[in-house]
Amino acid sequence: MLTLHKAAAALPKPSRSRMCEFLRSFGFDPGKLFLHKLILGIETSCDDTAAAVVDESGKVWGEAIHSQTEVHLKTGGIVPPVAQQLHRENIQRIVKEALSTSKISPSELSAIATTVKPGLALSLGVGLSFSLRLVDQLKIPFIPIHHMEAHALTIRLLNKVEFPFLVLLISGGHCLLALVRGVSDFLLLGKSLDIAPGDMLDKVARRLSLIKHPECSTMSGGKAIEHLAKQGNKLHFDIKPPMQRAKNCDFSFTGLQHVTDRIITQKEKEEGIQKGQILSSAAHIAAAVQHTTACHIAKRTHRAILYCKQRDLLPQSNAVLVASGGVASNFYIRKALEIVTNATQCTLLCPPPRLCTDNGIMIAWNGIERLRAGVGILYNTEGIRYEPKCPLGVDISEEVGEAAIKVPRLKMEI
């Protein structure tokens, strides 16, 4: 956990004169008042610099995003100092673009919402530093945002989803199941005990050297796996889902990665090729890994639904499961989740893929949600911190494990 003054030591703040010049470019009038609520959301938790303006009705007035994917593909993964520098170079341009597109003057904003946890420390620091200087100039409230809470609540921007509902958040950095009882009111049912599914899929893609594959050279690891898996046989390799005997809602992906690595090494020997060359069986490996991942995620989610219904934490009928985060944009995994929700009389809702990955809209909307609920609105930002690691809600995963709910076998015919 880093305090703001420690963060500031590593991050040069925009000068006061530069921020004033930035605001003057919009014809900023500090005395102008507006009745409707408008939130500027800023997201820099990992490798995307994003901003958006959203109002209380859910209308997106403007948005902008700078993706670092192409840069990090070349290095084989995200390098925090590189991500930090790219955020520094792009944040003012992205915020200005979001405001300009929306035709909203900074003086019309009700508050600024910014991701402060969890994420890469160097990336979070850039967004926080910029936001606090902007808040200081505008004399408006600041709303610190928990990145995973924003993912969880995004669905309410698009659908009339009432509390409580179950959320599955799966991405490159996170994997968890939580019951959402209200804004900033979560019960954590299970989480990954090691790495996130997106991280695992990225590592498998790198081990398969898919960046050298002509069809996958511009894709992220997870997207490359999903694309190539369509051409493969998921049953060609027998890969067992992790944690089959553990009757809880936790996840694990490291073992799956290691098993896959051994398969790739063995196939390289059989085919007589060097590490870094494309295997003839790459599509079959991608299909098997994706299928096993989907089955693992589906089973833990199935148990979470059963647990919540047994404890009357969710409605017995018409309960809602929300799947969000970058990995939730994988349509194969979505289909596995649909099999689970059909079997449990639940409704599966997923934001569109562009809102599953990191974006400014979800941060701005989380700000609207908090503004409505009167939760976490800061009028004094002294001592505000960013937190690279931060849990979500109250952890009841041990209680879930103690319940030892047996999950009926479902046919994963996808």
C-alpha positions as CSV (number, residue, x, y, z in Angstrom):
1,M,0.0,0.0,0.0
2,L,1.5,3.3,-1.0
3,T,0.5,6.7,0.2
4,L,0.0,9.6,-2.2
5,H,3.2,11.4,-1.2
6,K,5.2,8.2,-1.8
7,A,3.5,7.8,-5.2
8,A,4.2,11.4,-6.0
9,A,7.9,10.9,-5.5
10,A,8.0,8.4,-8.4
11,L,5.5,10.3,-10.6
12,P,6.0,13.8,-11.8
13,K,2.8,15.7,-11.3
14,P,1.3,17.9,-14.1
15,S,2.3,21.4,-13.3
16,R,-0.4,23.8,-12.1
17,S,0.1,26.0,-15.1
18,R,-0.3,23.0,-17.5
19,M,-3.5,21.9,-15.8
20,C,-4.9,25.5,-16.0
21,E,-4.0,25.6,-19.7
22,F,-5.7,22.2,-20.2
23,L,-8.9,23.5,-18.6
24,R,-8.8,26.8,-20.4
25,S,-8.9,24.9,-23.7
26,F,-12.5,23.9,-22.8
27,G,-13.5,27.5,-21.9
28,F,-13.6,26.4,-18.3
29,D,-15.9,28.5,-16.1
30,P,-15.6,27.6,-12.4
31,G,-18.8,29.5,-11.5
32,K,-21.0,27.6,-13.9
33,L,-23.5,25.2,-12.3
34,F,-25.5,22.3,-13.7
35,L,-28.4,20.3,-12.3
36,H,-27.7,16.9,-13.8
37,K,-25.0,14.6,-12.6
38,L,-22.0,13.9,-14.9
39,I,-19.0,11.8,-14.0
40,L,-15.6,11.7,-15.6
41,G,-14.1,8.2,-15.2
42,I,-10.4,7.6,-15.5
43,E,-8.8,4.1,-15.7
44,T,-5.1,3.3,-15.6
45,S,-5.0,0.2,-13.5
46,C,-2.9,-1.9,-16.0
47,D,-2.1,-1.3,-19.6
48,D,-5.0,0.7,-21.0
49,T,-5.3,4.5,-20.6
50,A,-9.1,5.2,-20.7
51,A,-11.5,7.9,-19.9
52,A,-15.3,8.5,-20.3
53,V,-18.1,10.9,-19.4
54,V,-21.3,9.2,-18.2
55,D,-24.5,10.8,-16.8
56,E,-26.9,9.5,-14.1
57,S,-29.2,7.9,-16.7
58,G,-26.4,5.8,-18.1
59,K,-25.8,7.8,-21.2
60,V,-22.2,7.7,-22.4
61,W,-21.4,11.2,-23.6
62,G,-17.9,10.5,-24.7
63,E,-15.1,8.1,-24.3
64,A,-11.5,7.5,-25.3
65,I,-8.9,4.8,-24.8
66,H,-5.3,4.2,-25.6
67,S,-4.4,0.5,-25.8
68,Q,-0.8,-0.6,-25.1
69,T,-1.4,-4.2,-26.3
70,E,0.8,-3.8,-29.4
71,V,3.7,-2.6,-27.3
72,H,3.4,-5.4,-24.7
73,L,3.0,-8.1,-27.3
74,K,6.5,-7.3,-28.5
75,T,7.9,-7.8,-25.0
76,G,6.0,-11.0,-24.3
77,G,4.1,-9.4,-21.4
78,I,3.4,-6.2,-19.5
79,V,6.5,-4.4,-18.3
80,P,5.3,-2.0,-15.5
81,P,7.7,0.9,-16.1
82,V,6.9,0.8,-19.8
83,A,3.1,0.8,-19.0
84,Q,3.7,3.7,-16.6
85,Q,5.5,5.8,-19.2
86,L,2.8,5.2,-21.8
87,H,0.1,6.2,-19.3
88,R,2.1,9.4,-18.6
89,E,2.4,10.2,-22.3
90,N,-1.3,9.6,-23.1
91,I,-3.5,10.4,-20.1
92,Q,-4.0,14.1,-20.8
93,R,-4.7,13.5,-24.4
94,I,-7.2,10.7,-23.6
95,V,-9.1,12.7,-21.0
96,K,-9.2,15.7,-23.3
97,E,-10.5,13.5,-26.1
98,A,-13.2,12.0,-23.9
99,L,-14.4,15.5,-22.8
100,S,-14.2,17.0,-26.3
101,T,-16.2,14.1,-27.8
102,S,-18.8,14.5,-25.2
103,K,-18.9,18.3,-25.7
104,I,-18.9,18.6,-21.9
105,S,-16.9,21.4,-20.3
106,P,-15.0,20.4,-17.1
107,S,-17.2,22.9,-15.2
108,E,-20.2,20.6,-15.9
109,L,-18.7,17.6,-14.1
110,S,-20.2,16.6,-10.8
111,A,-17.2,14.5,-9.8
112,I,-14.2,12.6,-11.0
113,A,-14.0,8.8,-10.5
114,T,-10.7,7.1,-10.8
115,T,-9.4,3.5,-10.3
116,V,-7.2,3.5,-7.2
117,K,-7.2,-0.3,-6.5
118,P,-6.2,-3.0,-7.3
119,G,-3.7,-3.0,-10.2
120,L,-0.1,-2.2,-11.1
121,A,1.3,0.3,-8.7
122,L,3.1,2.4,-11.3
123,S,0.0,2.5,-13.5
124,L,-2.4,3.4,-10.7
125,G,-0.1,6.2,-9.6
126,V,-0.3,8.0,-13.0
127,G,-4.1,8.1,-13.0
128,L,-4.4,9.1,-9.4
129,S,-1.8,11.9,-9.6
130,F,-3.5,13.4,-12.7
131,S,-7.0,13.0,-11.2
132,L,-6.2,14.7,-7.9
133,R,-4.6,17.7,-9.7
134,L,-7.7,18.0,-11.9
135,V,-10.1,17.7,-8.9
136,D,-8.1,20.4,-7.1
137,Q,-8.5,22.8,-10.0
138,L,-12.2,22.1,-10.5
139,K,-13.1,22.1,-6.8
140,I,-15.3,19.0,-7.2
141,P,-15.5,15.7,-5.3
142,F,-13.3,12.7,-6.0
143,I,-14.6,9.2,-6.0
144,P,-11.9,6.5,-5.6
145,I,-12.9,3.3,-7.5
146,H,-12.2,-0.4,-6.8
147,H,-11.5,-1.8,-10.2
148,M,-13.4,-5.1,-9.6
149,E,-16.4,-3.3,-8.2
150,A,-16.5,-1.3,-11.4
151,H,-16.5,-4.5,-13.5
152,A,-19.2,-6.0,-11.3
153,L,-21.6,-3.0,-11.6
154,T,-21.1,-2.3,-15.3
155,I,-24.1,-4.6,-16.1
156,R,-26.4,-2.1,-14.3
157,L,-25.5,0.5,-16.9
158,L,-27.1,-1.7,-19.6
159,N,-29.7,-3.8,-17.8
160,K,-32.2,-3.3,-14.9
161,V,-30.4,-5.7,-12.6
162,E,-31.5,-5.5,-9.0
163,F,-29.4,-6.5,-6.0
164,P,-28.5,-9.2,-5.0
165,F,-26.9,-10.9,-7.9
166,L,-23.9,-13.2,-8.4
167,V,-20.9,-12.0,-10.3
168,L,-18.0,-13.9,-11.8
169,L,-15.0,-11.7,-12.6
170,I,-12.4,-13.3,-14.8
171,S,-9.6,-11.4,-16.4
172,G,-5.8,-11.3,-16.9
173,G,-5.2,-10.2,-13.4
174,H,-8.2,-11.4,-11.4
175,C,-10.6,-14.4,-10.9
176,L,-13.3,-14.3,-8.3
177,L,-16.9,-15.1,-7.5
178,A,-18.9,-12.7,-5.3
179,L,-22.4,-12.0,-4.2
180,V,-23.3,-8.4,-4.9
181,R,-25.7,-7.2,-2.3
182,G,-25.4,-3.5,-3.0
183,V,-23.0,-0.7,-4.1
184,S,-19.8,-1.5,-2.2
185,D,-21.4,-4.5,-0.5
186,F,-19.9,-7.8,-1.6
187,L,-19.5,-11.3,-0.2
188,L,-16.5,-13.0,-1.7
189,L,-17.3,-16.7,-2.3
190,G,-14.1,-17.8,-4.0
191,K,-11.0,-16.6,-5.8
192,S,-8.0,-17.9,-7.7
193,L,-5.4,-19.4,-5.3
194,D,-2.6,-18.7,-7.7
195,I,-2.8,-16.9,-11.1
196,A,-5.8,-15.6,-13.1
197,P,-7.2,-17.4,-16.1
198,G,-6.2,-14.7,-18.5
199,D,-2.7,-14.8,-17.2
200,M,-2.6,-18.6,-17.7
201,L,-4.0,-18.3,-21.3
202,D,-1.5,-15.6,-22.1
203,K,1.4,-17.9,-20.9
204,V,0.1,-20.8,-22.9
205,A,-0.1,-18.6,-26.0
206,R,3.5,-17.5,-25.5
207,R,4.7,-21.0,-24.9
208,L,3.0,-22.0,-28.2
209,S,4.6,-19.0,-29.9
210,L,1.2,-17.9,-31.3
211,I,2.6,-14.4,-32.0
212,K,4.4,-16.1,-34.9
213,H,1.2,-17.7,-36.2
214,P,0.0,-15.8,-39.2
215,E,-3.6,-15.7,-38.0
216,C,-2.7,-14.6,-34.4
217,S,0.2,-12.2,-34.7
218,T,-1.8,-9.1,-33.7
219,M,-3.9,-10.8,-31.0
220,S,-3.5,-10.9,-27.3
221,G,-2.8,-14.4,-25.9
222,G,-6.3,-15.1,-24.8
223,K,-7.8,-14.0,-28.1
224,A,-5.2,-16.1,-30.0
225,I,-6.2,-19.2,-27.9
226,E,-9.9,-18.6,-28.6
227,H,-9.3,-18.1,-32.3
228,L,-7.1,-21.1,-32.8
229,A,-9.2,-23.4,-30.6
230,K,-12.0,-23.2,-33.2
231,Q,-9.8,-25.2,-35.6
232,G,-8.8,-27.8,-33.0
233,N,-10.3,-30.9,-31.3
234,K,-10.8,-30.2,-27.6
235,L,-10.6,-34.0,-26.8
236,H,-7.4,-34.6,-28.7
237,F,-5.5,-34.2,-25.3
238,D,-7.0,-35.4,-22.1
239,I,-6.4,-32.5,-19.6
240,K,-8.3,-32.8,-16.3
241,P,-9.8,-29.7,-14.7
242,P,-8.0,-28.6,-11.5
243,M,-9.3,-29.0,-7.9
244,Q,-11.9,-31.6,-8.8
245,R,-12.0,-32.9,-5.2
246,A,-12.1,-29.5,-3.5
247,K,-15.8,-28.7,-2.8
248,N,-15.4,-25.0,-2.6
249,C,-15.6,-22.0,-5.1
250,D,-11.9,-21.3,-5.3
251,F,-9.9,-21.6,-8.6
252,S,-6.5,-22.7,-9.6
253,F,-4.8,-22.3,-13.0
254,T,-1.0,-22.8,-12.4
255,G,-1.3,-26.6,-12.5
256,L,-3.2,-26.4,-15.8
257,Q,-0.4,-24.2,-17.2
258,H,2.3,-26.7,-16.1
259,V,0.4,-29.7,-17.6
260,T,0.1,-27.8,-20.9
261,D,3.7,-26.9,-20.8
262,R,4.7,-30.5,-20.5
263,I,2.4,-31.5,-23.4
264,I,4.0,-28.8,-25.6
265,T,7.5,-30.0,-24.6
266,Q,6.6,-33.6,-25.4
267,K,5.0,-32.6,-28.8
268,E,8.1,-30.6,-29.7
269,K,10.3,-33.6,-29.2
270,E,7.9,-35.8,-31.2
271,E,7.8,-33.4,-34.1
272,G,11.5,-32.6,-33.9
273,I,11.1,-28.9,-33.7
274,Q,12.8,-26.2,-31.6
275,K,11.1,-24.2,-28.8
276,G,9.6,-21.2,-30.5
277,Q,8.4,-22.9,-33.6
278,I,4.7,-23.6,-34.3
279,L,3.5,-27.1,-33.5
280,S,1.2,-28.9,-35.9
281,S,-1.0,-29.7,-32.9
282,A,-1.2,-26.1,-31.6
283,A,-4.9,-25.8,-32.4
284,H,-5.7,-29.0,-30.6
285,I,-3.7,-27.8,-27.5
286,A,-5.5,-24.5,-27.6
287,A,-8.9,-26.2,-27.8
288,A,-8.1,-28.6,-24.9
289,V,-6.8,-25.8,-22.7
290,Q,-9.8,-23.5,-23.4
291,H,-12.3,-26.4,-22.8
292,T,-10.6,-27.4,-19.5
293,T,-10.6,-23.7,-18.4
294,A,-14.3,-23.3,-19.2
295,C,-15.2,-26.5,-17.4
296,H,-13.2,-25.5,-14.3
297,I,-14.8,-22.0,-14.2
298,A,-18.3,-23.4,-14.9
299,K,-18.1,-26.0,-12.0
300,R,-17.0,-23.5,-9.4
301,T,-19.7,-21.0,-10.6
302,H,-22.3,-23.8,-10.4
303,R,-21.4,-24.5,-6.8
304,A,-21.6,-20.8,-6.0
305,I,-25.1,-20.6,-7.4
306,L,-26.2,-23.7,-5.4
307,Y,-24.6,-22.3,-2.2
308,C,-26.3,-18.9,-2.5
309,K,-29.7,-20.5,-3.2
310,Q,-29.4,-22.9,-0.3
311,R,-28.6,-19.9,2.0
312,D,-31.4,-17.8,0.5
313,L,-28.8,-15.3,-0.6
314,L,-30.2,-15.4,-4.2
315,P,-33.8,-15.7,-5.4
316,Q,-34.9,-19.3,-6.0
317,S,-36.0,-18.3,-9.5
318,N,-34.9,-15.6,-11.9
319,A,-31.5,-15.2,-10.1
320,V,-28.9,-13.4,-12.1
321,L,-25.3,-14.4,-12.8
322,V,-23.1,-11.6,-14.3
323,A,-19.9,-12.5,-16.0
324,S,-17.4,-9.7,-16.6
325,G,-13.7,-9.0,-17.1
326,G,-11.6,-9.6,-20.2
327,V,-11.9,-13.4,-20.1
328,A,-15.7,-13.1,-20.0
329,S,-15.5,-11.9,-23.6
330,N,-14.5,-15.5,-24.5
331,F,-17.6,-16.9,-26.2
332,Y,-16.7,-20.5,-25.5
333,I,-16.5,-19.8,-21.7
334,R,-19.8,-17.9,-22.0
335,K,-21.5,-20.9,-23.5
336,A,-20.2,-23.1,-20.7
337,L,-21.7,-20.6,-18.2
338,E,-25.0,-20.7,-20.1
339,I,-25.2,-24.5,-19.6
340,V,-24.8,-23.8,-15.8
341,T,-27.4,-21.0,-15.7
342,N,-29.9,-23.1,-17.7
343,A,-29.5,-26.0,-15.3
344,T,-30.0,-23.7,-12.3
345,Q,-32.9,-21.5,-13.6
346,C,-30.7,-18.4,-13.6
347,T,-30.1,-15.7,-16.2
348,L,-26.6,-15.1,-17.5
349,L,-25.8,-11.5,-18.3
350,C,-22.5,-10.3,-19.8
351,P,-21.5,-6.8,-20.8
352,P,-20.6,-6.5,-24.5
353,P,-16.9,-7.5,-25.1
354,R,-15.7,-3.9,-25.3
355,L,-17.1,-3.3,-21.8
356,C,-15.6,-6.5,-20.4
357,T,-12.1,-5.3,-20.9
358,D,-10.8,-2.3,-19.0
359,N,-12.5,1.0,-20.0
360,G,-13.4,4.4,-18.7
361,I,-17.1,3.9,-19.0
362,M,-17.2,1.3,-16.2
363,I,-15.2,3.6,-13.9
364,A,-17.5,6.6,-14.6
365,W,-20.6,4.4,-14.1
366,N,-19.3,3.2,-10.7
367,G,-18.9,6.8,-9.8
368,I,-22.5,7.4,-10.7
369,E,-23.6,4.4,-8.6
370,R,-21.5,5.7,-5.6
371,L,-22.8,9.2,-6.0
372,R,-26.4,7.9,-5.9
373,A,-25.8,5.8,-2.9
374,G,-23.7,8.5,-1.1
375,V,-20.9,6.0,-0.6
376,G,-17.2,6.9,-0.8
377,I,-17.4,10.4,-2.1
378,L,-14.4,12.5,-1.0
379,Y,-14.5,16.2,-0.6
380,N,-11.0,16.2,0.9
381,T,-8.4,14.0,-0.9
382,E,-5.6,14.4,1.7
383,G,-4.1,11.0,2.4
384,I,-5.8,9.2,-0.4
385,R,-4.0,6.1,-1.3
386,Y,-3.7,3.7,-4.2
387,E,-3.6,0.0,-3.4
388,P,-2.0,-2.5,-5.8
389,K,-3.5,-5.4,-3.9
390,C,-6.9,-5.1,-2.4
391,P,-9.6,-7.7,-1.6
392,L,-13.2,-7.3,-2.7
393,G,-15.8,-7.3,0.1
394,V,-16.1,-9.7,3.0
395,D,-14.4,-13.1,2.4
396,I,-16.7,-16.0,3.2
397,S,-14.9,-18.6,1.0
398,E,-14.1,-20.8,4.1
399,E,-17.8,-21.1,4.9
400,V,-18.5,-22.0,1.3
401,G,-15.9,-24.7,1.5
402,E,-17.2,-26.0,4.8
403,A,-20.6,-26.4,3.2
404,A,-19.0,-28.9,0.8
405,I,-21.8,-28.7,-1.8
406,K,-21.7,-31.5,-4.4
407,V,-22.2,-30.2,-7.9
408,P,-24.3,-32.4,-10.3
409,R,-22.4,-33.4,-13.5
410,L,-23.4,-31.4,-16.5
411,K,-22.7,-32.2,-20.1
412,M,-20.4,-29.5,-21.5
413,E,-21.5,-29.9,-25.1
414,I,-20.3,-26.6,-26.5
